[in-house]
Amino acid sequence: MTSAARTPHLRRSNLALVLDQLRRRGSCSRSQLVAATGLTRSAIAGLVSELETIGLVVETPPAPDGRPGRPSPVVRVDDQCVIALSIEIFVDEIGAAFVALDGSIVASVRAARPRARVAVAETVTDVAGLVDRLEAQLADLEGRRVGHHVIGCGVSIPGLVRDADGVVVAAPNLGWIDVSLAESLSSVLGCGVPVHVGNDADLGALAESRFGAGVGSDHMIFVSGEVGVGGGLVAAGRPVVGHLGFAGEIGHLPVNPDGRRCRCGSIGCWETEVGETALLERAGLDPEGGRAAVDELLDRAAAGDRRATDALAAEARWLAIGIAGLVNVLDPDTVVLGGLFARILPAVRARLDAELDDRRYRAARRDVAVVGAALGSQAVTVGAAELAFGPLLDDPAGVVTLRPSTVSLRSRPARSS
């Protein structure tokens, strides 16, 4: 690469580096950016000025601190300029949100749906209706500027997603095979922005590593459970997606050779032993009862119900078996539990820690933190938005220059109900 060709590439990389630091830190001074990036003061000044000009950051005068000299201005991400549309598709619920560049949720709506209503056409129709409600909510919000730039759409799905084209290769809990979800949603939404699709656990891992419990962790495993069990991996600070984008399907680790048949067709997968269905069945509750049934189980356990406490103990044991295997193979510094596992963690913490200690590889002295997701139910919401923000984060000036002056989802044709 020639020197002339390297210069724009270096500028793009440095813009991305500064924007990344600001998103991770929330706000910081120019002096802190110099220390964090290793760039010169003059370089930081120019990069911050460019990011401010294109509307991605704002710079404010510092508060007087009583020390001699002129304090450095404070820089932060502008949460009023670009937003991403985040869509979540679960077995029994769908959600939509607008998420700002700093990871904050501007507006959101959710809707429960019957587990029988998971056909692709029905799902796409339901999502489109939810986005209509979301737009109306954004327009009604007081104190926020309507007319943000919608930079893209990120969609989370509980299944295998081919990274190259956003095709859902298999989503066993939805009964989907080879679904061109990005294409279908792009056509129905008519929003004029790129639609990116990703695995829900991968996206939860991405959000937790950038804004949640995994901040500062270079090697993290995210384990999330609801109807199924999914995982996401972060190595050397970057998501691991695998050759085709299928990495992280930890729910289908074989853990019990004498176990039950899994929805994927195999026998004894980890998600046949842990997760919502297994937990509720052991407690004698409706395995299709969803979040309400889990709440009932936790209430029963807190009241001393033996069957409920035994169900949680079994959940802790099988959860530890899977986590111990992942730790021994992948050597993380942090394991973040999301979804159902984060909800039940306080109730299973003691048993989980004991089971993990029994399965610790004692020849290696390492301390792996097992923590609940800091973002809670918002992890996947924020992660899907991160997927949409991806091109912008890689090339801030290039992507913003190419965007329309304003993208209004309301400009798409009205849909018949």
C-alpha positions, 0 to 999 in steps of 0.5 A: 500500500502506498503512502497516499493510500495509507493516509485515508486508511489511517485516518479512518482507523483513528476516527474509529478508535476515538469513537470506540473509546468514547462509547466505552468510557461515556465521556472523557477529556482530550487528555484522556483520549491522548493517554488511551489511544497513544495519539498526539494532542494535535491528532486528537484535536483534529479527530474530535473536531471531525467527529463533531462536524459529522454529528457523532460527538459533542464537546463541552467546556470543562468545569473549573477544577481549581487547578492551574492551567487550562483544563481539557474540554470534555468529549462525549458521544452525541446521543441525539444524532444517529440511532439504530432500529433494533428488532428482537424475535423470540418464541413467545415475544417480539420487541423493537427499539430505537437505540442511540449511539451511546447504547441508550434506548431512546424508545422501545415496545414489546409484545407477547405472542402465542407460541403457535404464531411463529410462522415466518410470514406471521412474524414479519407482519407482527414485527412491522406492526410493532415498528409502527407503534415504535415510531409513534412512540418516538414521535410522542416523546417530549424533550427529544428531537424527532428526525434522528438519522436511522443508520441501520436495522439489527435483528436478533433471532434464536438460531443459526444465522449465516454471517454473509447474507443474514439467512437464518439457516436453522432456528429449531425453537421457531421451526425455521429452516433457510429463511431469508429474514433480512430480505423479508424484513427489508421488503416489508419495512421499506425503511431504506437502510441495511438490515442485519441479522444475528444470533441473539446470544452473540448479540447479547455478548456483544452488548455486554462486552461493550457496555455491561458486565464484560467491559474490561474483559478481553476473553468473555463467554456469554451464556443465555437461556430462555426456551433454548440456550445460546452463547457468545464468545469474545476473544482478545476483545473481539466477537468470535463468530466462526467460519460461517457465523455459527460459533456460540451454539453452546446449547447443543453441546452433548452433555448427557449421553443418556439424555433426551432428544433435542429439538435439533435432532441430537440426544443429550444437548445441554439445553435439554438439561438447562433452560426454561423448559427443563427447569419448569418440568422438574418443578412440576410447572407448565413447561410452556408457562414462560416468564410467569411460570418461572416467577412462580417457581422462584416464589415457591422456592423462596417459600421453601417448596421442596420440588422448586428448590430441587429443580433449581439445584438440578439447574445449577448442577447442569449449568455448572457442567456446561460452564466448566467444560466451556471454561476448560476449552476456551479459558475466559476471564469472565462468564456472563449469564444472561436471560433466564440464568441471570434471573435465577442466579441469586437463587442458585449462586451457592450451589452453582459455585460449589458445583463449579469448584468441584469441576475446576481444573486444579492444575491451573490457577485461574479465577474465572468470574461468573456474573449476571448480565449487567444490561439484563433484558436489554442486552440483546436489544443493545446488541442488535443495535450494535450490529446495525452500527457496525459499518458506522463504527468501522468507518464513521466519516464514510458511512455518515457521508453516505447516509440520507439527510434524514431516514424516516421509516414513516415514509414507507407505504402503508400496509394493509392489516 
